[in-house]
Amino acid sequence: MIPRPGLRITLGGDRRAVAAWTQLLQSPGTQIVQVVSPDAAAAEDPTLAVFFAAPEDAASVAQEVSATGLAFSLVVGDGVDHPHTRLLHDLIEAKRDWQGAFDAMVDPLAVVDLHGTIVRANLALARALGCPVTAVVGADYRSLLGEAEAPLEDPIVRSIASALATTAEGRFAHLPGTRQITVSPLQSEEGHVRGAAVVLKDVSELHEQQARLLQASRLADVGMLAAGVAHEINTPLASIGLRAESLLRSAQDPQLGALESFKNFPRYLTTIGEEILRCKKIIGALLDFGRTRKHEVTETSLSALAQSAADLVSHELRIRGIGLSLELDDRLPLIRADHGQIRQVLLALLRNAMEATPPEGQVSIETRLLPGRRVRLTIRDDGEGIQPENLQRVFSPFFTTRPMGQGTGLGLAICHGIVTGHDGEIRVESQPKQGTSVTIELPIGGPSRTTAPGGAVHG
């Protein structure tokens, strides 16, 4: 079996030897008790009793300890520079090297026995659980990690039962993040499973990066396709628009207007013209979406941009009866960014928040400095929120929750392209009936790339 923690060792005899061995043996999970006599050692019920005696006292000390019934070790001679002491020193140094490498691993690691008790744990696991290592070692892993969330079947139990290495992915109730769980059974020399080594790698950020890469790839593909389609459609639309305008001028003829069968023609032609303009607006958004241009990077203040965007929509917010609160950090360092593009993103997000917020509701803007030379801007609203099934689609081109004809579904997709083009991140958090929060994080040093999706942001 894997040795369990909680060694209790009593040391007695020569004081110099006791002090030297105490320093050597002191470690988490090991309790050292210094005693003055074998009887005192027996009262402590130790795992191991060690006594140090001069050669002339060895026989009497051995007899005295034997009388207590203790399992003991007797070190005769100079216990400070004894061969056993040197051997113990080398063994402990090797153990410390191993424990140091164990604790240096950034992924949480644990060794569990057949009963699920954690017999070894590294610092990363203790930090992830928010407790000291001493509280982890000796505890049942199920009580510490919590239940495996469906559809994850506990891979630790499965691996120990099957004696096969297992890799799975999922979440535990008490452990933050999505984890890649790798379980490697530990076997004795006879081939019997005696426990398992468990690695709990946090893959939450990896999933987010994969999602962002997939989103960027999709946006790039759709952008190229959209640009080609937009150019193809623009020509016939222009021809239709010109002819509709010409027919509308002809329809002003009083003689035609007097005809009963012709009276609806001006209204129809006006509708055709309006719909053509709407199509052109969508095509303009498509062209902007697919266009790549150089960044016009300058030093700018994110708080000043937020204030400017808020000023532009404040009048319409007042008309709608929506409150606006600003919590802008004027001490934010200047960032290197395309002033016009970031301003368009903020305007688009504010308009989205305004459209979602009912009268008497509230829209708020907050800027903040983050560690790692990054700045954050958050826009919150008191709207109806976004349904969970739609939350993953908000950055998809042409997806919109607005009624037909009131949005192109390209606004957030273009915002996403602009922000990621600045090496930034944009996230949407929302709960039904609890409003929506959109967060943008940007590096202070500016984008590493020289080009980015450009153009105006359309709703």
C-alpha positions as CSV (number, residue, x, y, z in Angstrom):
1,M,0.0,0.0,0.0
2,I,1.0,3.6,-0.4
3,P,2.3,4.9,2.9
4,R,-0.1,7.1,4.7
5,P,0.9,10.6,6.0
6,G,1.0,11.5,9.6
7,L,4.3,10.0,10.9
8,R,4.9,10.5,14.6
9,I,8.5,10.2,15.7
10,T,9.9,10.5,19.2
11,L,13.6,11.4,19.7
12,G,15.4,10.9,23.0
13,G,18.9,10.8,24.4
14,D,21.9,13.0,23.4
15,R,20.6,16.5,22.9
16,R,22.9,17.4,20.0
17,A,21.8,14.3,18.1
18,V,18.2,15.0,18.9
19,A,18.5,18.6,17.6
20,A,20.3,17.4,14.4
21,W,17.7,14.7,13.7
22,T,14.8,17.1,14.4
23,Q,16.1,19.5,11.8
24,L,16.5,16.6,9.3
25,L,13.1,15.0,9.8
26,Q,11.0,18.1,10.2
27,S,8.5,18.2,7.2
28,P,4.8,18.5,6.5
29,G,3.0,15.4,7.6
30,T,5.7,14.4,10.1
31,Q,5.4,15.2,13.8
32,I,8.6,15.2,15.9
33,V,8.4,14.9,19.7
34,Q,11.4,15.2,21.8
35,V,11.3,13.0,25.0
36,V,13.4,12.7,28.1
37,S,12.8,9.0,28.7
38,P,11.6,5.7,27.1
39,D,8.4,5.9,29.3
40,A,7.7,9.4,27.9
41,A,8.2,8.1,24.4
42,A,5.8,5.2,25.0
43,A,3.2,7.6,26.2
44,E,3.3,9.4,22.9
45,D,2.4,6.2,21.0
46,P,4.9,7.0,18.2
47,T,5.2,5.4,14.8
48,L,8.9,5.2,15.5
49,A,11.1,5.9,18.5
50,V,14.8,6.8,18.1
51,F,17.2,7.0,21.0
52,F,20.8,8.2,21.0
53,A,23.3,6.7,23.4
54,A,27.0,6.7,24.1
55,P,28.6,3.2,23.6
56,E,29.0,2.7,27.4
57,D,25.2,3.4,27.9
58,A,23.9,1.5,24.9
59,A,23.0,-1.8,26.7
60,S,21.2,-0.1,29.6
61,V,19.2,2.2,27.2
62,A,18.2,-0.7,25.0
63,Q,17.0,-2.7,28.0
64,E,15.0,0.3,29.3
65,V,13.4,0.9,26.0
66,S,12.6,-2.8,25.4
67,A,10.7,-2.9,28.7
68,T,8.2,-0.3,27.3
69,G,7.4,-2.6,24.3
70,L,8.3,0.2,21.8
71,A,9.5,-0.5,18.3
72,F,12.7,1.6,18.4
73,S,15.9,2.4,16.8
74,L,19.1,2.8,18.9
75,V,21.9,5.0,17.5
76,V,25.1,4.3,19.3
77,G,28.0,6.8,19.3
78,D,28.1,10.3,17.8
79,G,24.5,10.7,16.6
80,V,25.4,14.0,14.9
81,D,28.0,12.5,12.5
82,H,26.8,8.9,12.5
83,P,26.6,6.8,9.3
84,H,22.8,6.5,9.9
85,T,22.7,10.3,10.2
86,R,24.5,10.8,6.9
87,L,22.3,8.2,5.2
88,L,19.2,9.9,6.6
89,H,20.5,13.3,5.4
90,D,21.0,11.9,1.8
91,L,17.5,10.3,1.8
92,I,15.8,13.4,3.0
93,E,17.7,15.6,0.5
94,A,16.5,13.2,-2.3
95,K,13.0,13.4,-0.9
96,R,13.1,17.2,-0.8
97,D,14.4,17.3,-4.4
98,W,11.5,15.1,-5.4
99,Q,9.0,17.2,-3.4
100,G,10.4,20.4,-4.9
101,A,9.9,19.1,-8.4
102,F,6.4,17.9,-7.4
103,D,5.5,21.4,-6.1
104,A,7.1,23.1,-9.1
105,M,4.5,21.6,-11.4
106,V,2.0,24.3,-12.4
107,D,-0.8,21.7,-12.8
108,P,-2.6,20.4,-9.7
109,L,-1.3,16.9,-8.9
110,A,-2.4,14.4,-6.3
111,V,-1.6,10.8,-5.4
112,V,-4.6,8.8,-4.0
113,D,-4.8,5.4,-2.5
114,L,-7.4,2.7,-3.3
115,H,-9.9,4.3,-0.8
116,G,-9.7,7.7,-2.5
117,T,-7.5,9.3,0.3
118,I,-5.0,11.9,-1.0
119,V,-1.6,10.8,0.3
120,R,0.4,13.3,-1.7
121,A,-0.5,16.7,-3.1
122,N,1.4,19.6,-4.7
123,L,1.0,23.3,-4.0
124,A,-0.9,23.9,-7.2
125,L,-3.7,21.7,-6.0
126,A,-3.8,23.4,-2.6
127,R,-3.9,26.8,-4.3
128,A,-6.7,25.7,-6.7
129,L,-8.8,24.5,-3.7
130,G,-7.9,27.6,-1.7
131,C,-6.6,25.7,1.3
132,P,-3.2,24.6,2.7
133,V,-1.5,21.4,1.6
134,T,-1.9,20.0,5.2
135,A,-5.7,20.2,4.7
136,V,-5.5,18.4,1.4
137,V,-3.3,15.5,2.4
138,G,-5.2,12.8,4.3
139,A,-8.6,14.0,3.0
140,D,-10.9,12.1,0.6
141,Y,-10.5,13.6,-2.9
142,R,-14.3,13.5,-3.4
143,S,-15.0,15.7,-0.4
144,L,-12.3,18.2,-1.6
145,L,-13.1,18.3,-5.4
146,G,-16.8,17.8,-5.0
147,E,-19.0,15.7,-7.3
148,A,-18.0,15.4,-11.0
149,E,-20.5,17.4,-13.0
150,A,-22.6,15.6,-15.6
151,P,-21.9,14.2,-18.1
152,L,-18.4,13.5,-16.6
153,E,-18.2,10.0,-15.0
154,D,-15.6,10.0,-12.2
155,P,-12.4,9.1,-14.1
156,I,-10.4,8.4,-10.9
157,V,-12.7,5.6,-9.8
158,R,-12.9,4.2,-13.4
159,S,-9.1,4.2,-13.8
160,I,-8.4,2.5,-10.5
161,A,-11.1,-0.1,-11.1
162,S,-9.8,-0.9,-14.6
163,A,-6.1,-0.5,-13.9
164,L,-5.9,1.5,-17.1
165,A,-4.7,5.1,-17.7
166,T,-7.6,7.4,-18.3
167,T,-8.0,11.0,-19.7
168,A,-11.2,12.8,-19.5
169,E,-12.5,16.4,-19.4
170,G,-15.0,18.0,-17.2
171,R,-15.7,20.0,-14.1
172,F,-15.8,19.3,-10.4
173,A,-18.2,21.1,-8.0
174,H,-15.4,22.6,-5.8
175,L,-12.6,23.1,-8.3
176,P,-12.8,26.1,-10.6
177,G,-12.5,25.9,-14.3
178,T,-12.8,23.1,-16.8
179,R,-10.2,20.4,-16.1
180,Q,-8.4,17.8,-18.2
181,I,-8.2,14.9,-15.8
182,T,-5.3,12.4,-16.4
183,V,-5.3,9.4,-14.1
184,S,-2.4,6.9,-14.1
185,P,-2.8,3.8,-11.9
186,L,0.1,3.0,-9.6
187,Q,1.0,-0.7,-9.4
188,S,3.0,-2.7,-6.9
189,E,5.8,-5.1,-8.0
190,E,3.3,-7.9,-8.0
191,G,1.1,-5.9,-10.5
192,H,-1.6,-5.0,-8.1
193,V,-3.1,-1.5,-8.3
194,R,-2.3,0.4,-5.1
195,G,-3.6,3.9,-6.0
196,A,-3.3,6.5,-8.8
197,A,-1.5,9.7,-9.8
198,V,-4.0,12.3,-10.8
199,V,-3.3,15.5,-12.9
200,L,-6.0,18.1,-13.0
201,K,-5.0,20.5,-15.7
202,D,-7.1,23.7,-16.1
203,V,-8.0,24.0,-19.8
204,S,-10.5,26.8,-19.5
205,E,-8.2,29.4,-21.1
206,L,-7.2,26.9,-23.8
207,H,-10.9,26.4,-24.7
208,E,-11.4,30.2,-24.8
209,Q,-8.4,30.6,-27.1
210,Q,-9.6,27.8,-29.4
211,A,-13.0,29.4,-29.5
212,R,-11.5,32.8,-30.4
213,L,-9.3,31.2,-33.1
214,L,-12.3,29.4,-34.5
215,Q,-14.4,32.6,-34.4
216,A,-11.6,34.6,-36.1
217,S,-11.3,31.9,-38.8
218,R,-15.0,31.9,-39.4
219,L,-15.1,35.7,-39.6
220,A,-12.2,35.8,-42.1
221,D,-13.9,33.3,-44.3
222,V,-17.3,34.9,-44.1
223,G,-15.6,38.3,-44.7
224,M,-14.0,37.2,-47.9
225,L,-17.2,35.6,-49.2
226,A,-19.3,38.6,-48.1
227,A,-17.1,41.0,-49.9
228,G,-17.3,39.1,-53.1
229,V,-21.1,38.7,-52.9
230,A,-21.5,42.4,-52.0
231,H,-19.7,43.6,-55.1
232,E,-21.7,41.3,-57.3
233,I,-25.0,42.5,-55.8
234,N,-24.2,46.2,-55.8
235,T,-24.3,46.5,-59.6
236,P,-27.8,45.1,-60.2
237,L,-29.1,47.0,-57.2
238,A,-27.8,50.2,-58.6
239,S,-29.5,49.5,-61.9
240,I,-32.8,48.7,-60.1
241,G,-32.5,51.8,-58.0
242,L,-32.0,54.1,-61.1
243,R,-35.0,52.6,-62.9
244,A,-37.2,52.8,-59.8
245,E,-36.3,56.5,-59.4
246,S,-37.0,57.1,-63.1
247,L,-40.4,55.4,-62.9
248,L,-41.2,57.4,-59.7
249,R,-40.6,60.6,-61.6
250,S,-42.8,59.4,-64.4
251,A,-45.5,58.4,-62.0
252,Q,-45.9,62.1,-61.1
253,D,-47.8,62.5,-64.4
254,P,-51.4,63.6,-63.5
255,Q,-52.8,61.6,-66.3
256,L,-51.3,58.4,-64.9
257,G,-52.4,59.4,-61.4
258,A,-56.0,59.6,-62.6
259,L,-56.0,55.9,-63.5
260,E,-57.5,53.7,-60.8
261,S,-55.1,50.8,-61.7
262,F,-52.1,53.1,-61.3
263,K,-52.8,54.9,-58.0
264,N,-50.6,52.5,-55.9
265,F,-47.6,52.7,-58.2
266,P,-45.9,55.8,-56.5
267,R,-46.2,54.0,-53.1
268,Y,-44.8,50.8,-54.5
269,L,-41.9,52.6,-56.1
270,T,-41.1,54.5,-52.9
271,T,-41.0,51.2,-51.0
272,I,-38.7,49.7,-53.7
273,G,-36.3,52.7,-53.2
274,E,-36.4,52.3,-49.4
275,E,-35.7,48.6,-49.6
276,I,-32.8,49.2,-52.0
277,L,-31.3,51.7,-49.6
278,R,-31.6,49.1,-46.8
279,C,-29.9,46.5,-49.0
280,K,-27.1,49.0,-49.7
281,K,-26.7,49.5,-46.0
282,I,-26.3,45.8,-45.4
283,I,-23.9,45.6,-48.4
284,G,-21.9,48.5,-46.9
285,A,-21.6,46.5,-43.7
286,L,-20.5,43.4,-45.6
287,L,-17.8,45.4,-47.4
288,D,-16.6,46.9,-44.1
289,F,-16.7,43.4,-42.5
290,G,-14.5,41.9,-45.2
291,R,-12.2,44.9,-45.7
292,T,-8.6,44.8,-44.3
293,R,-6.8,48.0,-43.8
294,K,-3.8,49.4,-41.9
295,H,-4.3,50.5,-38.3
296,E,-4.1,54.2,-37.8
297,V,-2.5,53.7,-34.4
298,T,-2.1,56.7,-32.1
299,E,-1.9,57.2,-28.4
300,T,-5.4,57.7,-26.9
301,S,-7.3,57.5,-23.7
302,L,-9.9,54.8,-23.3
303,S,-11.7,56.8,-20.7
304,A,-11.8,59.8,-23.0
305,L,-13.1,57.7,-25.8
306,A,-15.8,56.3,-23.5
307,Q,-16.8,59.8,-22.4
308,S,-17.0,60.9,-26.1
309,A,-19.2,58.0,-27.1
310,A,-21.4,58.6,-24.0
311,D,-21.8,62.2,-25.0
312,L,-23.0,61.2,-28.4
313,V,-25.8,59.0,-27.2
314,S,-26.7,60.9,-24.0
315,H,-29.4,63.0,-25.6
316,E,-31.2,59.9,-27.1
317,L,-30.9,58.1,-23.7
318,R,-32.6,61.1,-22.0
319,I,-35.4,61.0,-24.6
320,R,-35.9,57.3,-24.0
321,G,-35.9,57.8,-20.2
322,I,-32.8,55.7,-19.7
323,G,-30.2,56.6,-17.1
324,L,-26.5,56.7,-17.8
325,S,-23.8,56.3,-15.2
326,L,-20.1,56.7,-15.8
327,E,-17.2,55.3,-13.7
328,L,-14.2,56.3,-15.7
329,D,-10.7,56.1,-14.4
330,D,-9.0,59.3,-15.5
331,R,-5.6,57.9,-14.4
332,L,-5.6,55.2,-17.0
333,P,-2.4,55.2,-19.0
334,L,-2.7,56.1,-22.7
335,I,-3.1,53.1,-25.0
336,R,-1.9,52.7,-28.6
337,A,-5.0,52.0,-30.7
338,D,-6.9,53.1,-33.8
339,H,-8.9,55.9,-32.3
340,G,-11.7,55.9,-34.9
341,Q,-12.2,52.1,-34.8
342,I,-12.3,51.8,-31.0
343,R,-14.7,54.8,-30.9
344,Q,-17.0,53.1,-33.4
345,V,-17.0,49.9,-31.3
346,L,-18.0,51.8,-28.2
347,L,-20.8,53.6,-30.1
348,A,-22.1,50.3,-31.4
349,L,-22.1,48.7,-28.0
350,L,-23.8,51.7,-26.4
351,R,-26.5,51.7,-29.0
352,N,-27.0,48.0,-28.5
353,A,-27.3,48.6,-24.7
354,M,-29.7,51.5,-25.4
355,E,-31.9,49.4,-27.7
356,A,-32.0,46.7,-25.0
357,T,-32.8,48.9,-22.0
358,P,-36.4,49.7,-21.2
359,P,-37.5,53.2,-19.9
360,E,-36.4,53.9,-16.4
361,G,-33.6,51.4,-16.9
362,Q,-29.9,52.1,-16.6
363,V,-26.8,51.9,-18.8
364,S,-23.4,52.1,-17.1
365,I,-19.8,52.4,-18.4
366,E,-16.7,51.6,-16.4
367,T,-13.0,51.7,-17.2
368,R,-10.3,50.1,-15.1
369,L,-6.6,49.3,-15.2
370,L,-5.7,45.6,-15.1
371,P,-2.4,43.8,-14.2
372,G,-0.2,42.9,-17.2
373,R,-0.4,46.4,-18.9
374,R,-4.0,46.0,-20.0
375,V,-7.1,48.2,-19.7
376,R,-10.7,47.2,-19.4
377,L,-14.0,48.8,-20.4
378,T,-17.4,47.4,-19.4
379,I,-20.8,48.4,-20.7
380,R,-23.8,47.1,-18.7
381,D,-27.5,47.4,-19.4
382,D,-30.8,46.6,-17.5
383,G,-32.4,44.9,-20.6
384,E,-34.0,41.5,-21.0
385,G,-30.7,39.8,-21.3
386,I,-29.8,37.1,-23.8
387,Q,-31.1,33.6,-23.8
388,P,-28.3,31.0,-23.0
389,E,-28.8,29.3,-26.4
390,N,-28.1,32.6,-28.1
391,L,-25.2,33.7,-26.0
392,Q,-22.6,31.7,-27.9
393,R,-23.8,33.1,-31.2
394,V,-23.7,36.8,-30.5
395,F,-20.4,37.3,-32.5
396,S,-21.6,35.2,-35.4
397,P,-22.2,37.2,-38.6
398,F,-25.9,38.0,-39.4
399,F,-27.1,36.8,-36.0
400,T,-29.4,39.3,-34.3
401,T,-32.1,39.2,-31.7
402,R,-33.7,42.3,-33.1
403,P,-37.0,42.2,-35.2
404,M,-36.7,41.7,-38.9
405,G,-35.5,44.8,-40.7
406,Q,-34.0,46.5,-37.5
407,G,-30.5,45.1,-37.7
408,T,-28.0,43.4,-40.0
409,G,-26.5,41.1,-37.3
410,L,-23.0,42.4,-38.3
411,G,-22.4,44.9,-35.5
412,L,-20.9,42.6,-32.9
413,A,-19.1,40.5,-35.5
414,I,-17.3,43.6,-36.7
415,C,-16.7,44.7,-33.1
416,H,-15.1,41.4,-32.4
417,G,-12.9,41.7,-35.5
418,I,-11.7,45.2,-34.5
419,V,-11.0,44.3,-30.8
420,T,-9.1,41.1,-31.6
421,G,-7.3,43.0,-34.4
422,H,-5.9,45.2,-31.5
423,D,-4.8,42.0,-29.7
424,G,-7.7,42.5,-27.3
425,E,-10.6,40.5,-26.0
426,I,-14.3,41.1,-26.1
427,R,-16.7,39.1,-23.9
428,V,-20.5,39.1,-23.4
429,E,-22.1,38.0,-20.2
430,S,-25.8,37.9,-19.8
431,Q,-28.7,36.2,-17.9
432,P,-32.3,36.4,-19.0
433,K,-34.2,39.2,-17.2
434,Q,-30.9,40.4,-15.6
435,G,-29.3,42.5,-18.3
436,T,-26.2,42.2,-20.4
437,S,-22.5,43.1,-19.7
438,V,-20.0,43.6,-22.6
439,T,-16.3,43.7,-21.6
440,I,-13.4,44.9,-23.7
441,E,-9.8,44.4,-22.7
442,L,-7.0,46.0,-24.7
443,P,-3.2,46.0,-24.3
444,I,-1.6,49.3,-23.5
445,G,1.2,48.8,-26.0
446,G,-1.2,48.5,-29.0
447,P,-1.7,45.7,-31.6
448,S,1.2,43.6,-32.9
449,R,-0.3,43.4,-36.3
450,T,-0.4,46.2,-38.9
451,T,-3.8,45.4,-40.4
452,A,-7.2,44.7,-39.1
453,P,-10.8,44.4,-40.1
454,G,-11.9,48.0,-40.8
455,G,-14.8,50.2,-41.6
456,A,-17.8,51.4,-39.8
457,V,-19.8,49.3,-37.4
458,H,-23.4,48.8,-38.4
459,G,-26.2,47.4,-36.2
